[in-house]
Amino acid sequence: MLSTRLHPVASFAACAVVLASCWLVLLPRMCQQAPVQGHLRWLDERRINPNALYYTELEVLDPLWDGEAPSARAGRATSP
């Protein structure tokens, strides 16, 4: 009977360990990669807070994209 109750707890614990590993190890390492660092630097130079970026602000950002390389524009979402 103990083993039938332990299985869901073990599954939950395993999922929690995987999620915590991704959040605490994988994501911080990804932020140290050159492409991500370049994008974060670009946002800092333009004083854009990525935490506050909403799709409704895309029209406001359009002047910032003027003069950027086409490859930088490729990742930008377009408004309908």
ChimeraX attribute file (.defattr): number of C-alpha atoms within 10 A of each C-alpha:
attribute: neighborCount
match mode: 1-to-1
recipient: residues
	/A:1	5
	/A:2	6
	/A:3	8
	/A:4	8
	/A:5	9
	/A:6	11
	/A:7	11
	/A:8	11
	/A:9	12
	/A:10	11
	/A:11	11
	/A:12	12
	/A:13	12
	/A:14	12
	/A:15	12
	/A:16	12
	/A:17	12
	/A:18	12
	/A:19	13
	/A:20	12
	/A:21	12
	/A:22	13
	/A:23	12
	/A:24	11
	/A:25	11
	/A:26	12
	/A:27	11
	/A:28	11
	/A:29	11
	/A:30	12
	/A:31	14
	/A:32	11
	/A:33	10
	/A:34	10
	/A:35	11
	/A:36	12
	/A:37	13
	/A:38	13
	/A:39	13
	/A:40	15
	/A:41	12
	/A:42	12
	/A:43	13
	/A:44	12
	/A:45	9
	/A:46	10
	/A:47	9
	/A:48	13
	/A:49	10
	/A:50	10
	/A:51	6
	/A:52	7
	/A:53	11
	/A:54	8
	/A:55	11
	/A:56	9
	/A:57	11
	/A:58	15
	/A:59	11
	/A:60	10
	/A:61	14
	/A:62	9
	/A:63	10
	/A:64	11
	/A:65	13
	/A:66	10
	/A:67	7
	/A:68	10
	/A:69	9
	/A:70	10
	/A:71	8
	/A:72	10
	/A:73	12
	/A:74	9
	/A:75	8
	/A:76	10
	/A:77	9
	/A:78	10
	/A:79	9
	/A:80	3
